[in-house]
């Protein structure tokens, strides 16, 4: 994609489409002196309204996209993102490949984010869908554009991993991807534990989930220390089930059809550490991703059996389809033993009940520290990657009890999301900890706002914003 910059409209290069913003009442939301334009009579400027206009003369472009931003002074960054994204999606349906973007005054960053996020497709067809080949920015400096471009490239990195075939994006491929990241950026350090090393660590829950797979599991560890003088170390743990059949507690065909995306959280944490290093953030961060399949075979782990975790706690298996919490439990223990985090955040496409409760706009947030929860909620407000804080109801821990083991992994329908979080909490000591269940927004059944159908890369912008706030603290 070619990127051009012009200080004002008078010095622009002609393109196929000019994007112009308006407040409600058709008040211009940017400066375009010298441009004579009368918006179409049926355009009001209401939030999210996009209208193509074909002026007869006086303009180098054959068409204009008039973008409605809503009432002046009331628009949020997210409202701006969604409005500009609609204009880009309209351009793509018209197979327009060269556009000129005039950002609304005071909203340069969300406009750049929206245009880049919307200009994405992962479609395996004979003919690939058209994308924008040239974007010209008016009144935007390269120094403003580049860090946002780096961020959105990280989102696309996570999207591509999430969308790839499960036979391709398997545990070995994710391990190799992590190794490639280490080669590409000298500021990244890390290692990949193989099956023998995982066995040596006593990660019995992780290994139980992997038992039936012909593909070995890996524990991926990628670190970036951008502030070595600081004692703060943020560890992000991402669930990496590259395909989930449900095991012997088998899913339905419909339930299985999206399960190549059960590693979306692993993609998110890898993308986040990648972006943090490329931006040179003054933070210390490690991405940790346990990766395996959960499939069916003669060696499948079985409901009713008991397995010992790395922490020493034993877990009775009620459902083999509650596997994500098992691999996370061992990864959380590993993180605390070897990485010494001052802040521990795990992400997972964990529980269908979360989607039933919150839909696909929100992830569920559980946290043991109010300060940590507040920081993540602030990042959600900043980025539009929405989060809803949920309670850790200790009374619900009764459901985790087993007659023959320390815990059981499932077996309840009510408050399933809360109880899954409480299960993970059993493997966290005193370190401030947060759990984000991203099952809803990580993988969409149809395009929404600036997100495509399928993998969205949810969480990358949220976590990078969180890290940026930590770097400023």
C-alpha positions as CSV (number, residue, x, y, z in Angstrom):
1,X,0.0,0.0,0.0
2,X,1.3,3.4,-1.0
3,X,1.0,6.2,1.5
4,X,1.1,9.9,0.5
5,X,1.0,13.1,2.7
6,X,-0.1,16.6,1.7
7,X,-0.2,19.6,4.0
8,X,-3.5,20.8,2.6
9,X,-6.0,20.1,-0.1
10,X,-4.5,22.6,-2.5
11,X,-1.3,20.5,-2.7
12,X,-3.0,17.1,-2.9
13,X,-2.6,14.6,-5.7
14,X,-5.9,13.7,-7.4
15,X,-7.4,10.3,-6.3
16,X,-10.5,8.4,-7.0
17,X,-12.4,9.4,-3.8
18,X,-12.1,12.3,-1.4
19,X,-13.3,11.7,2.2
20,X,-14.7,14.8,3.8
21,X,-16.1,15.0,7.4
22,X,-19.2,16.9,8.5
23,X,-20.9,17.6,11.8
24,X,-24.6,17.2,12.1
25,X,-26.3,20.1,10.3
26,X,-23.7,19.8,7.5
27,X,-21.0,21.9,9.3
28,X,-17.5,21.1,8.0
29,X,-15.5,19.2,10.5
30,X,-12.2,20.1,8.9
31,X,-10.6,23.0,7.0
32,X,-10.7,22.8,3.2
33,X,-10.2,26.4,2.1
34,X,-10.5,26.9,-1.7
35,X,-12.7,23.8,-2.1
36,X,-16.2,24.8,-3.3
37,X,-18.6,22.1,-2.3
38,X,-22.3,21.8,-1.7
39,X,-23.1,18.5,0.1
40,X,-26.0,16.5,-1.3
41,X,-29.4,17.7,-0.2
42,X,-30.3,14.4,1.5
43,X,-27.1,14.4,3.6
44,X,-27.6,15.5,7.3
45,X,-24.3,14.7,8.9
46,X,-25.7,12.4,11.5
47,X,-23.3,10.0,13.1
48,X,-22.3,7.1,10.8
49,X,-24.0,8.5,7.7
50,X,-22.0,8.2,4.5
51,X,-23.2,9.6,1.3
52,X,-21.4,9.5,-2.1
53,X,-21.5,12.8,-4.0
54,X,-20.6,13.3,-7.6
55,X,-19.9,17.0,-8.2
56,X,-20.2,18.2,-11.8
57,X,-17.1,20.4,-11.8
58,X,-14.5,22.2,-9.8
59,X,-13.0,19.0,-8.2
60,X,-10.1,16.8,-9.2
61,X,-11.8,13.7,-7.8
62,X,-14.8,12.1,-9.6
63,X,-16.6,11.5,-6.3
64,X,-16.7,12.6,-2.6
65,X,-17.7,10.6,0.4
66,X,-19.5,12.9,2.8
67,X,-19.0,11.5,6.3
68,X,-21.4,12.3,9.1
69,X,-19.9,12.5,12.6
70,X,-22.9,13.6,14.6
71,X,-23.2,16.6,16.9
72,X,-20.2,18.8,17.2
73,X,-18.6,18.5,20.6
74,X,-20.3,15.2,21.4
75,X,-18.4,12.8,19.2
76,X,-16.1,10.2,20.8
77,X,-13.0,8.7,19.2
78,X,-14.9,5.5,18.7
79,X,-17.8,7.4,16.9
80,X,-15.2,8.9,14.6
81,X,-13.6,5.5,13.9
82,X,-16.9,3.9,13.0
83,X,-17.9,6.7,10.7
84,X,-14.7,6.7,8.7
85,X,-14.7,2.9,8.6
86,X,-18.1,3.1,6.9
87,X,-16.7,5.3,4.2
88,X,-13.8,3.0,3.6
89,X,-16.1,0.0,3.4
90,X,-18.2,1.8,0.9
91,X,-15.2,2.6,-1.2
92,X,-14.2,-1.0,-1.2
93,X,-17.6,-2.1,-2.4
94,X,-17.1,0.3,-5.3
95,X,-13.7,-1.2,-6.0
96,X,-12.0,2.2,-5.4
97,X,-8.3,1.8,-4.7
98,X,-7.0,5.3,-4.3
99,X,-8.5,7.7,-1.7
100,X,-7.7,11.0,-0.1
101,X,-8.5,11.3,3.6
102,X,-9.3,14.6,5.3
103,X,-9.3,13.9,9.1
104,X,-11.8,15.7,11.4
105,X,-10.0,18.4,13.4
106,X,-8.8,16.9,16.7
107,X,-9.3,13.3,15.6
108,X,-6.3,12.4,13.5
109,X,-5.3,9.3,15.4
110,X,-8.8,7.6,15.4
111,X,-9.2,8.4,11.7
112,X,-5.9,6.8,10.8
113,X,-6.9,3.8,12.9
114,X,-10.3,3.4,11.3
115,X,-9.0,3.6,7.7
116,X,-6.2,1.1,8.3
117,X,-8.4,-1.3,10.3
118,X,-11.2,-1.3,7.7
119,X,-8.7,-1.9,4.8
120,X,-8.3,-5.6,5.5
121,X,-9.7,-8.8,4.1
122,X,-8.8,-12.5,4.7
123,X,-10.8,-14.3,2.0
124,X,-9.6,-17.4,0.3
125,X,-11.2,-17.1,-3.1
126,X,-10.2,-17.4,-6.8
127,X,-10.3,-13.6,-6.9
128,X,-9.1,-11.7,-3.9
129,X,-11.4,-8.8,-2.8
130,X,-10.0,-5.4,-3.7
131,X,-8.3,-3.3,-1.1
132,X,-7.0,0.3,-1.0
133,X,-3.7,0.6,-2.8
134,X,-3.0,4.2,-2.2
135,X,-4.1,6.5,0.7
136,X,-3.3,10.2,0.8
137,X,-3.5,11.9,4.1
138,X,-4.3,15.6,4.3
139,X,-2.7,17.6,7.2
140,X,-1.1,14.5,8.7
141,X,2.6,14.3,9.5
142,X,4.5,11.1,8.8
143,X,5.5,11.1,12.5
144,X,1.9,11.0,13.5
145,X,1.1,8.2,11.0
146,X,3.9,5.8,11.5
147,X,3.3,4.6,15.1
148,X,-0.4,4.1,14.4
149,X,0.5,2.2,11.2
150,X,2.8,0.0,13.3
151,X,0.0,-0.7,15.8
152,X,-2.5,-1.6,13.1
153,X,0.0,-3.9,11.4
154,X,0.2,-5.7,14.7
155,X,-3.6,-6.1,14.7
156,X,-3.4,-7.5,11.1
157,X,-0.7,-9.9,12.2
158,X,-3.0,-11.2,14.9
159,X,-5.9,-11.3,12.5
160,X,-4.0,-13.3,9.9
161,X,-2.9,-15.9,12.5
162,X,-6.4,-16.3,13.8
163,X,-7.9,-16.6,10.3
164,X,-5.5,-19.2,8.9
165,X,-6.4,-22.8,8.5
166,X,-6.0,-24.9,11.6
167,X,-3.8,-27.3,9.7
168,X,-1.5,-24.4,8.8
169,X,-1.6,-22.4,12.0
170,X,-0.8,-25.3,14.3
171,X,1.4,-25.4,17.4
172,X,4.6,-25.8,15.4
173,X,3.8,-22.9,13.1
174,X,3.1,-20.6,16.1
175,X,6.3,-21.7,17.7
176,X,8.2,-21.0,14.4
177,X,6.4,-17.6,14.2
178,X,7.7,-16.7,17.6
179,X,11.2,-17.7,16.7
180,X,11.0,-15.6,13.6
181,X,9.9,-12.6,15.7
182,X,13.0,-13.1,17.8
183,X,15.2,-13.1,14.7
184,X,13.6,-10.0,13.2
185,X,13.9,-7.8,16.3
186,X,17.0,-7.7,18.4
187,X,15.1,-6.2,21.3
188,X,13.0,-9.3,21.6
189,X,14.3,-12.2,23.7
190,X,12.7,-15.5,24.5
191,X,12.5,-19.3,24.0
192,X,10.2,-22.0,23.1
193,X,9.7,-25.0,25.4
194,X,9.1,-28.3,23.6
195,X,7.2,-31.3,24.9
196,X,10.1,-32.8,26.9
197,X,10.7,-29.5,28.6
198,X,7.0,-29.1,29.4
199,X,7.1,-32.7,30.8
200,X,10.1,-31.8,32.9
201,X,8.2,-28.8,34.4
202,X,5.4,-31.1,35.5
203,X,2.7,-29.3,33.5
204,X,0.2,-32.2,33.8
205,X,-2.9,-30.2,32.8
206,X,-1.3,-28.8,29.6
207,X,0.0,-32.3,28.7
208,X,-3.4,-33.9,29.4
209,X,-5.1,-31.6,26.8
210,X,-2.4,-32.5,24.3
211,X,-2.6,-36.3,24.8
212,X,-4.6,-37.2,21.7
213,X,-2.9,-34.8,19.3
214,X,-0.3,-36.0,16.8
215,X,1.3,-32.6,17.1
216,X,3.5,-31.7,20.0
217,X,2.6,-28.8,22.4
218,X,4.9,-25.8,22.9
219,X,5.2,-23.1,25.5
220,X,6.1,-19.9,23.7
221,X,7.9,-17.1,25.7
222,X,8.8,-13.8,24.1
223,X,10.0,-10.9,26.1
224,X,10.8,-7.2,25.5
225,X,12.6,-5.2,28.2
226,X,12.2,-1.5,27.2
227,X,12.8,-0.2,30.7
228,X,15.5,-2.3,32.3
229,X,15.9,0.1,35.2
230,X,12.3,-0.6,36.3
231,X,11.3,-3.5,38.4
232,X,7.9,-3.7,36.8
233,X,7.3,-6.7,34.6
234,X,4.0,-7.3,32.9
235,X,3.3,-10.8,31.8
236,X,0.6,-11.5,29.2
237,X,-0.6,-15.1,28.9
238,X,-2.6,-16.1,25.9
239,X,-4.6,-19.3,25.4
240,X,-3.4,-21.1,22.3
241,X,-5.7,-23.9,21.3
242,X,-5.0,-24.1,17.6
243,X,-8.1,-26.3,17.1
244,X,-10.7,-27.4,19.6
245,X,-13.0,-30.4,18.9
246,X,-14.0,-30.4,22.5
247,X,-12.1,-33.7,23.0
248,X,-14.3,-36.6,24.2
249,X,-16.8,-34.0,25.4
250,X,-17.2,-33.3,21.7
251,X,-18.6,-30.1,20.3
252,X,-21.4,-29.9,17.7
253,X,-20.6,-29.2,14.1
254,X,-21.7,-25.6,14.5
255,X,-19.7,-25.3,17.7
256,X,-16.6,-26.7,16.1
257,X,-16.8,-24.5,12.9
258,X,-15.1,-21.5,14.6
259,X,-12.6,-23.4,16.7
260,X,-9.6,-22.6,14.5
261,X,-9.9,-19.3,16.3
262,X,-9.4,-20.7,19.8
263,X,-5.8,-19.5,19.6
264,X,-6.8,-15.9,19.1
265,X,-5.5,-14.9,22.5
266,X,-2.1,-16.3,21.8
267,X,-2.0,-14.3,18.5
268,X,-3.0,-11.2,20.5
269,X,-0.2,-11.5,23.1
270,X,2.4,-12.2,20.4
271,X,1.2,-9.2,18.4
272,X,1.3,-7.0,21.5
273,X,4.9,-7.8,22.4
274,X,5.8,-7.3,18.8
275,X,4.2,-3.9,18.6
276,X,5.7,-2.8,22.0
277,X,9.2,-3.6,20.8
278,X,8.7,-1.9,17.4
279,X,7.3,1.2,19.1
280,X,10.1,1.2,21.7
281,X,7.7,1.5,24.6
282,X,9.4,2.0,28.0
283,X,7.9,-1.1,29.5
284,X,9.0,-4.6,30.4
285,X,6.7,-7.2,29.0
286,X,6.6,-11.0,28.3
287,X,4.1,-12.8,26.1
288,X,3.5,-16.4,27.2
289,X,1.4,-18.7,25.0
290,X,0.8,-22.4,25.7
291,X,-0.1,-23.9,22.3
292,X,-1.7,-27.3,21.5
293,X,-4.7,-28.9,19.8
294,X,-7.6,-30.4,21.7
295,X,-8.6,-33.3,19.5
296,X,-10.0,-36.8,19.8
297,X,-8.0,-40.1,19.8
298,X,-7.2,-43.3,21.6
299,X,-5.0,-41.3,24.1
300,X,-7.6,-38.5,24.8
301,X,-7.8,-37.3,28.3
302,X,-11.1,-38.4,29.8
303,X,-13.9,-37.0,31.9
304,X,-13.7,-38.4,35.5
305,X,-9.9,-38.7,35.5
306,X,-7.6,-36.6,37.6
307,X,-4.5,-34.8,36.5
308,X,-1.8,-33.0,38.5
309,X,-1.0,-29.4,37.6
310,X,2.4,-27.7,37.7
311,X,1.4,-26.0,40.9
312,X,0.8,-29.4,42.5
313,X,-3.0,-29.0,42.7
314,X,-5.0,-31.8,41.2
315,X,-7.9,-31.4,38.9
316,X,-10.8,-33.7,38.2
317,X,-11.9,-33.5,34.6
318,X,-15.7,-33.0,34.2
319,X,-15.5,-31.8,30.6
320,X,-12.7,-32.1,28.2
321,X,-14.2,-29.1,26.4
322,X,-13.1,-26.9,29.3
323,X,-9.5,-27.3,28.2
324,X,-8.5,-23.6,27.9
325,X,-8.5,-23.1,31.7
326,X,-6.2,-26.2,32.1
327,X,-3.4,-25.0,29.8
328,X,-3.7,-21.5,31.3
329,X,-3.5,-22.8,34.8
330,X,-0.1,-24.4,34.1
331,X,1.1,-21.3,32.1
332,X,0.1,-19.0,35.0
333,X,2.1,-21.2,37.4
334,X,5.1,-21.1,35.1
335,X,4.9,-17.3,34.7
336,X,5.0,-16.8,38.5
337,X,7.8,-19.3,39.1
338,X,10.2,-18.1,36.4
339,X,9.1,-14.7,35.1
340,X,8.4,-12.9,38.5
341,X,5.6,-10.7,37.2
342,X,4.5,-7.6,39.0
343,X,1.3,-7.7,36.9
344,X,-0.2,-10.8,35.3
345,X,-2.9,-10.7,32.6
346,X,-4.4,-13.7,30.8
347,X,-6.6,-13.6,27.7
348,X,-8.7,-16.4,26.4
349,X,-11.6,-17.3,24.2
350,X,-12.8,-19.2,27.2
351,X,-16.5,-19.6,27.9
352,X,-19.6,-19.5,25.6
353,X,-21.5,-18.1,28.6
354,X,-19.5,-14.9,28.3
355,X,-20.9,-14.3,24.8
356,X,-24.4,-15.1,25.9
357,X,-24.1,-12.5,28.6
358,X,-22.2,-9.7,26.8
359,X,-22.6,-10.4,23.1
360,X,-19.7,-9.9,20.7
361,X,-18.9,-6.2,21.5
362,X,-17.5,-6.8,24.9
363,X,-14.9,-9.0,26.6
364,X,-15.4,-9.9,30.3
365,X,-12.8,-8.5,32.7
366,X,-12.1,-10.1,36.1
367,X,-9.4,-8.6,38.3
368,X,-8.0,-9.0,41.8
369,X,-6.8,-5.3,42.0
370,X,-9.0,-2.3,41.4
371,X,-6.1,-0.2,40.1
372,X,-5.4,-2.9,37.4
373,X,-9.0,-3.1,36.4
374,X,-9.3,0.7,36.2
375,X,-6.3,0.8,33.9
376,X,-7.7,-1.8,31.6
377,X,-11.1,-0.1,31.5
378,X,-9.4,3.2,30.7
379,X,-7.6,1.5,27.8
380,X,-10.9,0.1,26.6
381,X,-12.4,3.6,26.6
382,X,-9.4,4.9,24.7
383,X,-9.4,2.3,22.0
384,X,-13.0,1.3,21.6
385,X,-12.1,-2.4,22.4
386,X,-14.9,-2.7,24.9
387,X,-14.6,-4.4,28.3
388,X,-17.1,-5.1,31.0
389,X,-15.9,-5.7,34.5
390,X,-17.4,-8.8,36.1
391,X,-17.4,-9.9,39.8
392,X,-15.2,-12.6,41.3
393,X,-18.0,-14.0,43.5
394,X,-16.1,-16.1,46.0
395,X,-19.3,-18.0,47.1
396,X,-19.4,-19.5,43.6
397,X,-16.1,-21.2,44.3
398,X,-18.1,-24.0,45.9
399,X,-18.8,-25.3,42.4
400,X,-15.1,-25.9,41.9
401,X,-14.9,-28.5,44.6
402,X,-14.3,-32.2,43.8
403,X,-14.7,-35.3,46.0
404,X,-11.5,-36.8,44.7
405,X,-9.2,-33.9,43.7
406,X,-8.4,-30.4,44.8
407,X,-10.6,-28.9,42.0
408,X,-12.8,-29.9,39.1
409,X,-12.6,-28.1,35.8
410,X,-16.3,-27.7,34.9
411,X,-19.8,-29.1,35.6
412,X,-21.9,-26.0,36.1
413,X,-24.1,-23.9,33.8
414,X,-24.9,-20.9,36.0
415,X,-22.3,-18.2,36.2
416,X,-20.0,-20.2,33.9
417,X,-17.8,-17.2,33.1
418,X,-17.4,-16.2,36.7
419,X,-16.6,-19.8,37.8
420,X,-14.1,-20.2,35.0
421,X,-12.3,-17.1,36.2
422,X,-12.4,-18.4,39.8
423,X,-10.8,-21.6,38.6
424,X,-7.9,-19.6,37.1
425,X,-7.6,-17.6,40.2
426,X,-6.8,-20.8,42.1
427,X,-3.5,-20.8,40.3
428,X,-2.6,-17.2,41.0
429,X,-0.7,-16.2,44.2
430,X,-0.4,-12.6,45.4
431,X,0.5,-10.9,42.1
432,X,-2.1,-8.5,40.8
433,X,-4.0,-10.5,38.1
434,X,-6.6,-9.9,35.5
435,X,-8.4,-12.3,33.2
436,X,-10.0,-11.2,29.9
437,X,-12.4,-13.6,28.3
438,X,-12.4,-12.4,24.7
439,X,-14.7,-15.1,23.3
440,X,-17.2,-12.6,21.9
441,X,-15.1,-9.9,20.1
442,X,-12.2,-12.1,18.9
443,X,-14.0,-13.8,16.1
444,X,-17.1,-12.3,14.4
445,X,-19.8,-14.0,12.3
446,X,-20.1,-11.0,10.1
447,X,-18.3,-7.6,9.6
448,X,-18.9,-5.0,12.3
449,X,-17.7,-1.4,12.4
450,X,-14.0,-1.5,11.3
451,X,-13.7,-5.2,12.0
452,X,-13.9,-7.9,9.4
453,X,-15.8,-11.1,9.5
454,X,-13.9,-13.8,11.5
455,X,-10.7,-12.8,13.3
456,X,-10.6,-9.2,14.5
457,X,-7.2,-9.0,16.3
458,X,-9.2,-7.9,19.4
459,X,-7.0,-7.0,22.4
460,X,-3.9,-5.7,20.6
461,X,-4.9,-2.1,20.6
462,X,-6.4,-2.5,24.1
463,X,-3.1,-3.9,25.6
464,X,-0.8,-1.5,23.7
465,X,-2.8,1.4,25.1
466,X,-2.6,-0.2,28.6
467,X,1.2,-0.5,28.1
468,X,1.5,3.1,26.9
469,X,-0.2,4.3,30.1
470,X,2.2,2.2,32.2
471,X,5.1,3.7,30.3
472,X,3.9,7.2,31.1
473,X,3.3,6.4,34.8
